[in-house]
Protein backbone atom coordinates (compact mmCIF):
# COMPACT_ATOMS: atom_id res chain seq x y z
CA UNK A 1 0.00 0.00 0.00
CA UNK A 2 1.20 3.49 -0.84
CA UNK A 3 2.25 5.70 2.05
CA UNK A 4 -0.44 8.11 0.85
CA UNK A 5 -3.17 5.49 1.14
CA UNK A 6 -6.25 6.73 2.95
CA UNK A 7 -6.99 4.99 6.25
CA UNK A 8 -9.82 4.50 8.68
CA UNK A 9 -9.24 3.36 12.26
CA UNK A 10 -11.91 1.74 14.40
CA UNK A 11 -10.96 1.25 18.04
CA UNK A 12 -12.66 -1.41 20.14
CA UNK A 13 -13.45 -0.68 23.76
CA UNK A 14 -11.85 -4.01 24.69
CA UNK A 15 -9.31 -6.36 23.13
CA UNK A 16 -10.57 -9.00 20.71
CA UNK A 17 -10.13 -12.62 21.69
CA UNK A 18 -7.88 -14.69 19.42
CA UNK A 19 -11.00 -16.25 17.89
CA UNK A 20 -12.62 -12.84 17.30
CA UNK A 21 -9.38 -11.52 15.83
CA UNK A 22 -9.15 -14.40 13.33
CA UNK A 23 -12.80 -14.07 12.38
CA UNK A 24 -12.59 -10.28 11.97
CA UNK A 25 -9.52 -10.55 9.74
CA UNK A 26 -11.33 -13.10 7.55
CA UNK A 27 -14.41 -10.87 7.29
CA UNK A 28 -12.29 -7.79 6.54
CA UNK A 29 -10.14 -9.61 3.96
CA UNK A 30 -13.28 -10.89 2.22
CA UNK A 31 -14.70 -7.37 2.27
CA UNK A 32 -11.58 -5.65 0.91
CA UNK A 33 -11.21 -8.29 -1.82
CA UNK A 34 -14.59 -7.25 -3.24
CA UNK A 35 -14.67 -3.59 -2.24
CA UNK A 36 -15.65 -1.32 -5.15
CA UNK A 37 -16.43 2.34 -5.71
CA UNK A 38 -18.39 3.29 -8.83
CA UNK A 39 -17.60 -0.07 -10.42
CA UNK A 40 -13.85 0.34 -9.81
CA UNK A 41 -12.14 -2.21 -7.59
CA UNK A 42 -10.45 -0.51 -4.67
CA UNK A 43 -6.84 -1.39 -3.85
CA UNK A 44 -7.59 -2.04 -0.19
CA UNK A 45 -6.18 -3.87 2.79
CA UNK A 46 -7.18 -4.44 6.39
CA UNK A 47 -5.29 -5.23 9.55
CA UNK A 48 -5.85 -5.41 13.26
CA UNK A 49 -3.28 -4.02 15.66
CA UNK A 50 -3.02 -4.79 19.36
CA UNK A 51 -6.14 -7.00 19.05
CA UNK A 52 -8.10 -3.76 19.34
CA UNK A 53 -7.67 -1.43 16.35
CA UNK A 54 -9.23 -2.27 12.99
CA UNK A 55 -7.37 -0.39 10.27
CA UNK A 56 -8.62 -0.20 6.68
CA UNK A 57 -6.49 1.27 3.87
CA UNK A 58 -7.31 2.31 0.32
CA UNK A 59 -4.69 3.31 -2.20
CA UNK A 60 -6.56 6.20 -3.80
CA UNK A 61 -4.00 6.51 -6.59
CA UNK A 62 -5.72 3.41 -8.04
CA UNK A 63 -9.33 4.42 -7.26
CA UNK A 64 -10.83 6.59 -4.56
CA UNK A 65 -13.39 5.51 -2.01
CA UNK A 66 -16.81 7.09 -2.52
CA UNK A 67 -19.63 7.84 -0.11
CA UNK A 68 -21.39 4.60 -1.03
CA UNK A 69 -18.24 2.52 -0.64
CA UNK A 70 -17.55 4.09 2.76
CA UNK A 71 -21.14 3.32 3.77
CA UNK A 72 -20.46 -0.34 2.88
CA UNK A 73 -17.37 -0.29 5.08
CA UNK A 74 -19.38 1.18 7.96
CA UNK A 75 -21.98 -1.58 7.54
CA UNK A 76 -19.30 -4.29 7.83
CA UNK A 77 -17.80 -2.62 10.91
CA UNK A 78 -21.26 -2.30 12.52
CA UNK A 79 -21.86 -6.01 11.88
CA UNK A 80 -18.59 -6.91 13.62
CA UNK A 81 -19.48 -4.54 16.43
CA UNK A 82 -22.82 -6.30 16.98
CA UNK A 83 -21.38 -9.79 16.59
CA UNK A 84 -18.56 -9.19 19.09
CA UNK A 85 -20.64 -6.97 21.40
CA UNK A 86 -17.98 -4.23 21.33
CA UNK A 87 -18.12 -0.54 20.59
CA UNK A 88 -16.15 0.47 17.48
CA UNK A 89 -17.67 3.91 16.84
CA UNK A 90 -17.22 5.65 20.21
CA UNK A 91 -14.81 8.51 19.50
CA UNK A 92 -14.60 9.20 23.26
CA UNK A 93 -13.20 5.74 23.93
CA UNK A 94 -9.64 6.74 24.80
CA UNK A 95 -6.65 4.41 24.47
CA UNK A 96 -3.15 4.65 25.88
CA UNK A 97 -0.23 2.38 26.62
CA UNK A 98 0.38 1.28 30.16
CA UNK A 99 3.72 -0.51 29.82
CA UNK A 100 3.29 -3.05 27.02
CA UNK A 101 -0.48 -3.13 27.41
CA UNK A 102 -3.04 -1.04 25.52
CA UNK A 103 -5.69 0.23 27.90
CA UNK A 104 -8.93 1.91 26.95
CA UNK A 105 -11.29 3.93 29.07
CA UNK A 106 -14.01 6.54 28.87
CA UNK A 107 -13.24 10.22 28.40
CA UNK A 108 -14.11 10.80 32.06
CA UNK A 109 -11.80 8.03 33.27
CA UNK A 110 -9.01 9.33 31.04
CA UNK A 111 -9.40 12.82 32.50
CA UNK A 112 -9.26 11.42 36.04
CA UNK A 113 -6.10 9.45 35.20
CA UNK A 114 -4.58 12.67 33.87
CA UNK A 115 -5.40 14.53 37.06
CA UNK A 116 -3.93 11.68 39.13
CA UNK A 117 -0.73 11.65 37.05
CA UNK A 118 -1.24 8.07 35.87
CA UNK A 119 -1.25 9.50 32.34
CA UNK A 120 1.48 12.09 31.78
CA UNK A 121 3.24 13.93 28.95
CA UNK A 122 5.25 10.83 28.08
CA UNK A 123 2.34 8.38 28.05
CA UNK A 124 1.83 6.94 24.58
CA UNK A 125 -1.66 7.66 23.26
CA UNK A 126 -3.33 6.73 19.99
CA UNK A 127 -4.19 9.42 17.46
CA UNK A 128 -7.03 7.71 15.57
CA UNK A 129 -7.59 10.88 13.54
CA UNK A 130 -4.67 10.13 11.22
CA UNK A 131 -5.85 9.83 7.63
CA UNK A 132 -2.87 8.49 5.64
CA UNK A 133 -0.72 5.40 5.95
CA UNK A 134 2.45 7.46 6.42
CA UNK A 135 0.77 9.24 9.36
CA UNK A 136 -0.17 5.86 10.80
CA UNK A 137 3.52 5.00 10.95
CA UNK A 138 4.70 8.37 12.29
CA UNK A 139 1.83 10.06 14.15
CA UNK A 140 -0.51 7.35 15.44
CA UNK A 141 1.31 6.16 18.57
CA UNK A 142 2.68 9.34 20.09
CA UNK A 143 3.40 10.88 23.49
CA UNK A 144 0.45 12.64 25.09
CA UNK A 145 2.30 15.97 24.91
CA UNK A 146 2.57 15.73 21.09
CA UNK A 147 -1.04 14.68 20.50
CA UNK A 148 -4.37 16.47 20.15
CA UNK A 149 -5.33 15.27 23.65
CA UNK A 150 -3.96 18.27 25.65
CA UNK A 151 -6.09 20.68 23.61
CA UNK A 152 -9.19 18.57 24.10
CA UNK A 153 -8.72 18.01 27.81
CA UNK A 154 -7.24 21.46 28.47
CA UNK A 155 -5.06 19.83 31.07
CA UNK A 156 -1.30 19.70 30.80
CA UNK A 157 -0.08 16.37 32.09
CA UNK A 158 2.97 16.40 34.31
Buried (B, 14 or more C-beta within 10 A) or exposed (E): BBEEBBBBBBBBBBBBEEEBBEBBBEBBEEBBEEBBBEEEEBBBBBBBBBBBBBBBBBBBEEBBBBEEBBEBBBEBBEEBBEEBEBBBEBEEBBBBBEEEEBBBBEBEBBBEBBEEEBBBEEBBBBBBEBBBBBBBEEBBBBBBBBBEBBEEBEEEBE
